[in-house]
């Protein structure tokens, strides 16, 4: 069975609308990406058909933005948003227009959009492109340009400032000077945008390509200090040159961001925040020191992630990446049990990749990284996390009373198991009896 793709569905929608006498075009980011030779992640259609006509023509279509005339048409897993041409008027909240007016002229729909490269329309059958704002010129020149008055566009929706940075970073484009000036003037207004929307844009900047350029631009526009002052504080914080010949904490972080290749969001955020604890722990004695910066950084990361409304799962992983990134330096001196516990951490591959990038962006010594890779290859999964030889129920059957000591007893027997000192339940039980008072609480007689 052939699955319908979003591209197929969008073409069918356009053909159906045109077959009923309506105007219909592919619009926005999908047109931009097609002209750049990139397969779009999403497809959108714009039409002069009113929402009720769209719903009538496509039974099962759902209104997902009734106020804005947006319907969602689905076929299996393929989904396409179909929006009626409109013009927007009077944005008073920095996000939503107070008035929406349906239009029959696609020029009006194009002029309400954010950037010229996102306001192109295409007939998917012929490839004909309608361009009312010189978007093709800017696409060819590699320029992000706001449509009309840049300041007005950003006051309409402050998030557009972050979108300008994201598109410039992703495509390697320049932000047109008037658009850049407007962002610098309006950057403080980003604080009025919801944390969830800011988080989504920052995550896209970190993961869609060009993360270093994205954060350079956030810094240049003034947005970085508004959104992530903890990251801005890394600038100018010196590091010991014998370990960090590349420069200060910010330069080191940018180099790591530059090396990211299709990272998961937690890894990307872990890279960004792994040294966030260095500025507040900076100390200069005989040499530069950052005592406890991993622990401090993990606490700071927790505050940042909470502020940006991250999910609990992502928060746990990112905090873990920050808290544990220094442990690799002790890898080859660890006891076997401690090493195995380290190697079996959840999503250890992200810890390993962060460490690799950390090394390559500083001293370039990959000895500990290579040791970890070798140990993982040599150690069977069942050896890293073997089935328990003794449980709490076993301890109670042996006569021990439940309490705080159980955790220590079970931990010690697992250490012995990881060290290959005990291999059977019987040996584990004997191990417990030898190290802890017998159940009746009297010293064991030899």
DRENDOLO-260608 format. One record per residue (C-alpha): x, y, z; residue number from 1; residue in three letters. Coordinates in steps of 0.2 Angstrom, whole numbers, always signed. Layout:
<pts>
X:Y:Z:NUM:ALA $
...
</pts>
This chain:
<pts>
+0:+0:+0:1:UNK $
+7:+17:-5:2:UNK $
+7:+30:+8:3:UNK $
+1:+48:+4:4:UNK $
+15:+60:+7:5:UNK $
+12:+78:+12:6:UNK $
+18:+84:-6:7:UNK $
+5:+72:-14:8:UNK $
-9:+79:-3:9:UNK $
-4:+97:-6:10:UNK $
-4:+94:-25:11:UNK $
-21:+86:-24:12:UNK $
-28:+100:-14:13:UNK $
-22:+113:-26:14:UNK $
-29:+104:-41:15:UNK $
-46:+101:-32:16:UNK $
-48:+119:-27:17:UNK $
-43:+125:-44:18:UNK $
-55:+113:-52:19:UNK $
-69:+122:-42:20:UNK $
-64:+138:-49:21:UNK $
-54:+144:-34:22:UNK $
-36:+151:-34:23:UNK $
-24:+140:-25:24:UNK $
-5:+139:-22:25:UNK $
+8:+131:-12:26:UNK $
+15:+145:-1:27:UNK $
+28:+150:+12:28:UNK $
+42:+139:+18:29:UNK $
+38:+124:+7:30:UNK $
+41:+135:-9:31:UNK $
+57:+143:-2:32:UNK $
+64:+125:+2:33:UNK $
+59:+118:-15:34:UNK $
+67:+133:-24:35:UNK $
+83:+129:-13:36:UNK $
+82:+111:-18:37:UNK $
+77:+106:+0:38:UNK $
+63:+93:+3:39:UNK $
+51:+103:+14:40:UNK $
+46:+96:+31:41:UNK $
+28:+104:+29:42:UNK $
+17:+110:+15:43:UNK $
+5:+124:+16:44:UNK $
-8:+130:+3:45:UNK $
-16:+147:+1:46:UNK $
-32:+150:-8:47:UNK $
-46:+163:-10:48:UNK $
-59:+149:-5:49:UNK $
-67:+154:+12:50:UNK $
-65:+141:+26:51:UNK $
-83:+135:+24:52:UNK $
-79:+131:+6:53:UNK $
-63:+122:+10:54:UNK $
-72:+111:+24:55:UNK $
-86:+107:+11:56:UNK $
-73:+102:-2:57:UNK $
-63:+91:+9:58:UNK $
-74:+82:+21:59:UNK $
-65:+78:+37:60:UNK $
-55:+94:+37:61:UNK $
-53:+102:+54:62:UNK $
-52:+121:+58:63:UNK $
-36:+123:+67:64:UNK $
-36:+142:+66:65:UNK $
-54:+147:+64:66:UNK $
-50:+165:+67:67:UNK $
-37:+165:+54:68:UNK $
-46:+154:+41:69:UNK $
-34:+139:+43:70:UNK $
-40:+122:+40:71:UNK $
-31:+106:+42:72:UNK $
-33:+93:+28:73:UNK $
-27:+75:+32:74:UNK $
-25:+59:+22:75:UNK $
-17:+45:+33:76:UNK $
-2:+53:+42:77:UNK $
+0:+67:+28:78:UNK $
-7:+84:+34:79:UNK $
-8:+100:+25:80:UNK $
-14:+117:+31:81:UNK $
-25:+126:+19:82:UNK $
-27:+145:+23:83:UNK $
-38:+158:+15:84:UNK $
-29:+173:+8:85:UNK $
-30:+187:+22:86:UNK $
-23:+203:+28:87:UNK $
-19:+206:+46:88:UNK $
-22:+222:+55:89:UNK $
-17:+230:+72:90:UNK $
-6:+219:+82:91:UNK $
-8:+225:+100:92:UNK $
-1:+210:+109:93:UNK $
+15:+207:+99:94:UNK $
+8:+190:+93:95:UNK $
-10:+190:+86:96:UNK $
-18:+202:+74:97:UNK $
-34:+211:+82:98:UNK $
-42:+210:+65:99:UNK $
-41:+198:+51:100:UNK $
-49:+202:+34:101:UNK $
-51:+188:+21:102:UNK $
-44:+193:+4:103:UNK $
-46:+188:-14:104:UNK $
-30:+195:-20:105:UNK $
-14:+184:-16:106:UNK $
-4:+200:-15:107:UNK $
-12:+205:+1:108:UNK $
-9:+188:+8:109:UNK $
+10:+189:+3:110:UNK $
+12:+206:+11:111:UNK $
+6:+201:+28:112:UNK $
+20:+188:+30:113:UNK $
+37:+190:+39:114:UNK $
+51:+189:+26:115:UNK $
+52:+190:+7:116:UNK $
+59:+173:+5:117:UNK $
+43:+166:+15:118:UNK $
+30:+175:+4:119:UNK $
+32:+166:-12:120:UNK $
+18:+156:-21:121:UNK $
+20:+141:-32:122:UNK $
+9:+131:-44:123:UNK $
+14:+113:-40:124:UNK $
+8:+107:-57:125:UNK $
+18:+120:-68:126:UNK $
+31:+126:-56:127:UNK $
+25:+144:-59:128:UNK $
+30:+155:-45:129:UNK $
+21:+171:-40:130:UNK $
+33:+184:-32:131:UNK $
+25:+200:-26:132:UNK $
+39:+205:-13:133:UNK $
+55:+201:-23:134:UNK $
+58:+186:-13:135:UNK $
+67:+176:-27:136:UNK $
+79:+190:-28:137:UNK $
+83:+189:-9:138:UNK $
+83:+170:-11:139:UNK $
+96:+171:-24:140:UNK $
+106:+184:-15:141:UNK $
+106:+174:+2:142:UNK $
+97:+188:+11:143:UNK $
+84:+188:+25:144:UNK $
+73:+204:+23:145:UNK $
+58:+209:+32:146:UNK $
+43:+213:+21:147:UNK $
+39:+232:+21:148:UNK $
+44:+241:+37:149:UNK $
+55:+229:+48:150:UNK $
+51:+237:+64:151:UNK $
+32:+236:+61:152:UNK $
+34:+217:+56:153:UNK $
+43:+214:+72:154:UNK $
+31:+224:+83:155:UNK $
+17:+213:+75:156:UNK $
+25:+197:+81:157:UNK $
+41:+199:+92:158:UNK $
+46:+180:+88:159:UNK $
+50:+185:+70:160:UNK $
+66:+192:+77:161:UNK $
+71:+174:+82:162:UNK $
+65:+168:+66:163:UNK $
+76:+180:+56:164:UNK $
+91:+173:+66:165:UNK $
+85:+155:+63:166:UNK $
+83:+157:+44:167:UNK $
+100:+166:+42:168:UNK $
+109:+152:+52:169:UNK $
+100:+138:+44:170:UNK $
+103:+144:+26:171:UNK $
+120:+154:+29:172:UNK $
+111:+170:+23:173:UNK $
+114:+188:+29:174:UNK $
+101:+198:+38:175:UNK $
+98:+214:+28:176:UNK $
+105:+229:+37:177:UNK $
+88:+238:+40:178:UNK $
+81:+222:+46:179:UNK $
+96:+219:+58:180:UNK $
+94:+237:+64:181:UNK $
+76:+234:+68:182:UNK $
+80:+218:+78:183:UNK $
+93:+228:+88:184:UNK $
+80:+241:+92:185:UNK $
+66:+229:+96:186:UNK $
+76:+215:+105:187:UNK $
+70:+219:+122:188:UNK $
+52:+215:+117:189:UNK $
+57:+197:+115:190:UNK $
+53:+195:+134:191:UNK $
+35:+197:+130:192:UNK $
+34:+181:+120:193:UNK $
+29:+165:+129:194:UNK $
+43:+154:+135:195:UNK $
+37:+139:+125:196:UNK $
+38:+148:+108:197:UNK $
+56:+155:+113:198:UNK $
+62:+137:+118:199:UNK $
+55:+130:+101:200:UNK $
+65:+143:+91:201:UNK $
+81:+142:+101:202:UNK $
+80:+123:+99:203:UNK $
+78:+125:+80:204:UNK $
+93:+136:+79:205:UNK $
+103:+123:+89:206:UNK $
+97:+108:+78:207:UNK $
+93:+114:+61:208:UNK $
+111:+118:+55:209:UNK $
+122:+133:+58:210:UNK $
+120:+133:+77:211:UNK $
+136:+143:+79:212:UNK $
+131:+156:+66:213:UNK $
+114:+157:+75:214:UNK $
+122:+161:+92:215:UNK $
+134:+173:+85:216:UNK $
+119:+182:+77:217:UNK $
+109:+181:+94:218:UNK $
+124:+190:+102:219:UNK $
+125:+203:+88:220:UNK $
+107:+207:+89:221:UNK $
+106:+209:+108:222:UNK $
+93:+194:+109:223:UNK $
+106:+183:+118:224:UNK $
+107:+194:+133:225:UNK $
+88:+196:+134:226:UNK $
+84:+177:+132:227:UNK $
+100:+168:+139:228:UNK $
+110:+181:+150:229:UNK $
+119:+166:+158:230:UNK $
+126:+161:+141:231:UNK $
+130:+179:+137:232:UNK $
+140:+179:+153:233:UNK $
+152:+167:+146:234:UNK $
+160:+180:+134:235:UNK $
+177:+186:+140:236:UNK $
+179:+173:+154:237:UNK $
+197:+167:+152:238:UNK $
+202:+149:+153:239:UNK $
+219:+140:+156:240:UNK $
+228:+141:+140:241:UNK $
+236:+124:+142:242:UNK $
+219:+116:+142:243:UNK $
+210:+129:+131:244:UNK $
+221:+136:+118:245:UNK $
+206:+141:+108:246:UNK $
+201:+156:+120:247:UNK $
+187:+160:+132:248:UNK $
+172:+150:+138:249:UNK $
+161:+158:+124:250:UNK $
+173:+155:+110:251:UNK $
+175:+137:+116:252:UNK $
+156:+135:+117:253:UNK $
+154:+142:+99:254:UNK $
+167:+130:+92:255:UNK $
+157:+115:+100:256:UNK $
+141:+122:+92:257:UNK $
+149:+123:+75:258:UNK $
+154:+105:+76:259:UNK $
+136:+99:+80:260:UNK $
+129:+87:+66:261:UNK $
+110:+84:+67:262:UNK $
+110:+83:+86:263:UNK $
+96:+78:+97:264:UNK $
+89:+93:+106:265:UNK $
+95:+88:+123:266:UNK $
+113:+85:+116:267:UNK $
+113:+102:+108:268:UNK $
+107:+111:+124:269:UNK $
+119:+101:+134:270:UNK $
+133:+108:+123:271:UNK $
+127:+125:+125:272:UNK $
+125:+124:+144:273:UNK $
+140:+112:+148:274:UNK $
+151:+126:+154:275:UNK $
+137:+139:+160:276:UNK $
+144:+136:+178:277:UNK $
+161:+143:+173:278:UNK $
+158:+162:+175:279:UNK $
+151:+162:+193:280:UNK $
+165:+149:+198:281:UNK $
+180:+158:+190:282:UNK $
+194:+161:+202:283:UNK $
+212:+166:+198:284:UNK $
+225:+160:+210:285:UNK $
+241:+152:+204:286:UNK $
+231:+148:+189:287:UNK $
+213:+150:+183:288:UNK $
+201:+138:+192:289:UNK $
+183:+134:+190:290:UNK $
+180:+123:+206:291:UNK $
+163:+115:+206:292:UNK $
+158:+122:+189:293:UNK $
+149:+106:+183:294:UNK $
+138:+105:+199:295:UNK $
+135:+124:+198:296:UNK $
+131:+123:+180:297:UNK $
+119:+109:+182:298:UNK $
+109:+119:+195:299:UNK $
+110:+134:+183:300:UNK $
+104:+123:+169:301:UNK $
+89:+117:+179:302:UNK $
+84:+135:+182:303:UNK $
+86:+140:+163:304:UNK $
+76:+124:+157:305:UNK $
+62:+127:+170:306:UNK $
+61:+145:+164:307:UNK $
+59:+139:+146:308:UNK $
+46:+126:+151:309:UNK $
+56:+110:+145:310:UNK $
+49:+93:+148:311:UNK $
+54:+84:+163:312:UNK $
+63:+71:+152:313:UNK $
+73:+83:+143:314:UNK $
+77:+93:+159:315:UNK $
+84:+77:+167:316:UNK $
+95:+73:+152:317:UNK $
+102:+90:+149:318:UNK $
+106:+92:+168:319:UNK $
+114:+75:+167:320:UNK $
+125:+80:+152:321:UNK $
+130:+96:+161:322:UNK $
+133:+88:+178:323:UNK $
+143:+73:+171:324:UNK $
+154:+81:+158:325:UNK $
+170:+82:+168:326:UNK $
+169:+64:+174:327:UNK $
+178:+58:+158:328:UNK $
+194:+65:+165:329:UNK $
+194:+52:+178:330:UNK $
+188:+38:+167:331:UNK $
+204:+27:+167:332:UNK $
+206:+28:+186:333:UNK $
+189:+22:+190:334:UNK $
+186:+6:+199:335:UNK $
+177:-7:+187:336:UNK $
+160:-5:+196:337:UNK $
+161:+14:+195:338:UNK $
+166:+14:+177:339:UNK $
+152:+2:+172:340:UNK $
+139:+12:+181:341:UNK $
+145:+27:+171:342:UNK $
+145:+19:+155:343:UNK $
+127:+12:+157:344:UNK $
+120:+30:+161:345:UNK $
+104:+33:+151:346:UNK $
+108:+39:+133:347:UNK $
+126:+38:+136:348:UNK $
+130:+41:+118:349:UNK $
+125:+59:+121:350:UNK $
+137:+60:+135:351:UNK $
+151:+53:+124:352:UNK $
+147:+64:+110:353:UNK $
+147:+80:+121:354:UNK $
+164:+74:+128:355:UNK $
+171:+71:+110:356:UNK $
+166:+89:+105:357:UNK $
+173:+96:+121:358:UNK $
+190:+89:+117:359:UNK $
+190:+93:+99:360:UNK $
+186:+111:+103:361:UNK $
+200:+113:+116:362:UNK $
+215:+102:+119:363:UNK $
+211:+89:+106:364:UNK $
+216:+75:+117:365:UNK $
+204:+60:+113:366:UNK $
+212:+48:+124:367:UNK $
+198:+46:+137:368:UNK $
+185:+46:+123:369:UNK $
+194:+32:+114:370:UNK $
+195:+22:+130:371:UNK $
+176:+24:+133:372:UNK $
+173:+18:+115:373:UNK $
+184:+3:+117:374:UNK $
+177:-2:+134:375:UNK $
+159:-1:+127:376:UNK $
+164:-12:+113:377:UNK $
+172:-24:+124:378:UNK $
+159:-25:+138:379:UNK $
+143:-35:+134:380:UNK $
+127:-25:+139:381:UNK $
+122:-39:+152:382:UNK $
+139:-35:+160:383:UNK $
+135:-17:+162:384:UNK $
+118:-19:+170:385:UNK $
+117:-38:+175:386:UNK $
+102:-45:+183:387:UNK $
+102:-43:+202:388:UNK $
+108:-57:+212:389:UNK $
+100:-51:+228:390:UNK $
+84:-40:+231:391:UNK $
+76:-32:+245:392:UNK $
+64:-46:+247:393:UNK $
+79:-58:+248:394:UNK $
+86:-47:+262:395:UNK $
+70:-48:+272:396:UNK $
+70:-67:+270:397:UNK $
+88:-67:+277:398:UNK $
+80:-58:+292:399:UNK $
+86:-40:+289:400:UNK $
+73:-27:+293:401:UNK $
+69:-14:+279:402:UNK $
+77:+3:+281:403:UNK $
+90:+15:+274:404:UNK $
+104:+2:+276:405:UNK $
+95:-9:+262:406:UNK $
+101:+4:+249:407:UNK $
+119:+3:+255:408:UNK $
+118:-16:+256:409:UNK $
+111:-18:+238:410:UNK $
+123:-6:+231:411:UNK $
+138:-14:+239:412:UNK $
+133:-31:+232:413:UNK $
+130:-24:+215:414:UNK $
+147:-16:+216:415:UNK $
+155:-33:+220:416:UNK $
+145:-41:+205:417:UNK $
+151:-27:+193:418:UNK $
+169:-31:+199:419:UNK $
+165:-50:+196:420:UNK $
+169:-54:+214:421:UNK $
+152:-62:+216:422:UNK $
+143:-72:+202:423:UNK $
+128:-81:+210:424:UNK $
+114:-77:+222:425:UNK $
+122:-89:+235:426:UNK $
+139:-79:+234:427:UNK $
+130:-63:+235:428:UNK $
+120:-68:+251:429:UNK $
+137:-73:+259:430:UNK $
+144:-57:+254:431:UNK $
+130:-48:+263:432:UNK $
+132:-59:+279:433:UNK $
+151:-55:+279:434:UNK $
+150:-36:+279:435:UNK $
+134:-32:+289:436:UNK $
+128:-37:+306:437:UNK $
+118:-53:+306:438:UNK $
+99:-50:+307:439:UNK $
+98:-52:+326:440:UNK $
+110:-37:+328:441:UNK $
+124:-46:+337:442:UNK $
+142:-46:+330:443:UNK $
+146:-62:+320:444:UNK $
+156:-75:+329:445:UNK $
+172:-80:+319:446:UNK $
</pts>
